[in-house]
């Protein structure tokens, strides 16, 4: 079955030779009943023929520092020293149960800016607090490159701003405990709810999103990597149709 979620975080996981090959990790999101989920699912292709693809979707139980139920976050996979880990960051959650009343039962708040490392094989999760990350930014853009996650933009509900963020989160996976570090980089962009599409191994395109609460982001950006250095530049946008120009909803909302 497929989990009944809306706006979950998803990523691709390329397993080792003994695994099922390429898998898809699904985490969090809202259910049709407007409840938030902390579930993690692993989806893989079971069989494929000319007219039909069969998937298997299984729930993954986590132990340790389990990320709270959330949406508007990201999950990515890093690879280091022959090992792999999932990285969960950001998003929104409902206010704590002790603060919930009938009037504000579904009031959301920014998640704490913790970085969660998830071991897909053993189902272990560990939370890290990095001083460079002050907000649990929701609807940011994330790019995974080998052992590093790049976090761009995002929206802070507490301050109602979309800062021009650019962070790199590096994960080292020796045989012992993982080491996680964060670096603040220059040249970020102010954006939330955008779509990220790879055009090659070293180049990505960012389309859509918001730069202000009621202002859609009509420009596009190219994100390129060379010698492990990231560069973001504007590109000429397409000739948007009138429906896109005048609509209030713009991709991730």
N, C-alpha and C positions, 0 to 999 in steps of 0.2 A: 504494500500500500504506500501511498504518498502522504506525508504529514500535512494536515490542513492548516497551513501557515500562510500569512501575508507578510511581506517584506522581511523575510529572514536574511541572514548573512550566508553566503555560499562561497565555496572555493573548490578548486580541483586538487586532488591529492594523488600524486604518482607514486604508487607503492613499489616495494622491492620485487625481486624476481619471484619470491614465494607468495606474493599477494595476488589480488585479483586484477592487477594492472591499475588503470586509471579509475579513481573513485571520486565521488563528489560528496563534500561535507556540507551539511545543512544545519544551521544553528540559530536558535531563538526565533523571534518574530511574533506576530499576533495571530490568534486563532479567529475563526469567523465570529466567535462570541465576544470578541474584543478583549480576550485575556492574553497575557503575555506568556511566552514559553521559554523555559531554560533547557529544553531538550536538544540533543545533538543526534543527528541521523547520518548514516553512511549509505550512500546510494551507489550502486555499481551495475554495469551492464552484464546480464546473465547470458543472453543469447541475442543474435542479430541475424536476420535474413533479409530477403529483398523487400519485404513489405512491413516487417514488424520488428521492433526492438523491445526486448523484455528487460526490465530493471528489477533489482532487488534493493529494498530499502529497509534498513534495520536500525533500531534505536541503540545508541551507545551510552552506556551508563558511565558517569564520571564520579570520581572520588577526590577528596582534597578540597582545594579552594575552587568550588564550582561557580562559574559565572552566574550571577543572578539573571532571572528572566528579563529580556530586553529586546529592543528593536532599534533600527537605525545605526547598528554597529557594523563591524567588519570582522571577518575571520580569514586568515591567510595561512599558508604553509611555508616554513623556512627549512632550508637544508644546510647542514653543517657537519663536517667530519663523518660523512656517511650516515648521519642520522637525520630525522625529520621531526618537526613539532608544529602544531597548530598555534596560531597567535590570535587571541580575541581582544578587541579593544573598542572602547567607546560605547555610544548608544544611549538610549533612554529607557527608563523603567518607571513603574508606578511609585508614588511616594510610599514610605514604609507603612506597614499595616497599622501601627500604633497611631499614625497621623491621619488615617483615612476616615472620612465621614461620608454620610450619604451624599452630601453636596459635592464633595471632591473625591469620590471613590476612584475615578479614573484619571486623576491628575497625575501628570508625568513629571519626572525630574531627570536631570542629567545623571548618568551613572558615574560612579567614582572613577577617576582616571587610572585605574589599575590595568596592567598588562597581564593577561593570562596565557601561560604556556600549557598546551594540552597535548598529552601523549596519546595518540590514537590507538596504539597497540595495547597499552595497559590501562587506558582510561583514567590516567592521573592528570590533575590540573593544579597548577601552582600560580599564585598571584604575585606580581612584582609591583612595587611602588617606585616610580622614577621621578626625581624632583623636577625634571624638565617638563613633565606633563602635568599641567595644573587643572585641566578640564577634561571631562569625559565626552569629548566632542562627538556629536551625533551627525549622521549623514555625511561623514567625511569621505574622501577618496583614499583608497589604500592600494599600494603596488608592492608586490612581493618580488624580490630579486635575490636568489640564493639564500644567504643568511640574514638578509636585511628587509625590513618592512618600511616603506615610505608612507607617511600620513600627510595628506594635503587638505587644507581647508577645514570644513566642518562648521557646525553651528553650536554655540554655547547658549543654552536656554536660560541659564542664570543671568548672563549679561546681555542676552539677545544680540549677539554680534557674530559675524562670520570672519574671524581673523584670518589674515593671509599666512596661515601656518605651513610649515614644511619641517617635519621631523623625520629622522631616520632612527629606527629601532633595530639594533644589531643583536643577534642571538648566537652565542657560541655554545656548541653542544659537545663538550668533552665527555669522557666516560663518567666523570663525577657529576656534580651539580651544574646546571646550565648557568651561563653568565649573560645577563641582559643589560644593555646600555642604550642610552638615548642621546642623540645629538640634535641641536637646533640648527637648521640650515637656513640660508638666505634665499630669496627668490621665490617665496611661496605665492599662492593665489587665494583670493577670497571666493569660496564657492561651497555650496552644500547641495546635496541630492543630485549630483551630476552622474552621467554614465561614462564609464571608462572602457575603452576598447583597444586591445593590442593590434597593432598593424604589422609588427615584426617582433623579434626577440628583444630588441633594444628600443622600441618606439611604441608609444601609446597616444591615443587621442581622447581628450576630455570634452564632452558635449553636454550642453544644457545645464540645468541646476538653477540655483538662485544666488544672487550677490547681495540682495536685500530682501526683507520679508515680502514685499510686494513688487519686487523687480526681478524679472527673469534674466538669466545670463545668456545673452544671445551670441556672445563670442565663443570661439573654440580654442583649445590649446593643444599643442604637441608636447609630450613629455618624452625626452630622449635620454639615453644613457651612453656614456663613453668613458672607458677606464674607471667604472664605478662612480662616476660623477653624473649628477642629475641636472638636466637643463629643461626649463619650461618656457615656451615661447608661444605667442599668439599665432593662429593660422587664419586664413581667410574663411569665414563661415559660408555655408551653403546659402542659396537663395530660399529662405524660409517661406513656407506657404502661408497664406493669410490665416488659416486655422491655427497654426503654431504661433504666429505673431500676436494674435488677439486672444488666445485662450488664457485662462487664469492658472490652469494646472500645467506644470512643466516638469515632466519626467518624475523624479522621486518625490515631488510634493513636500 
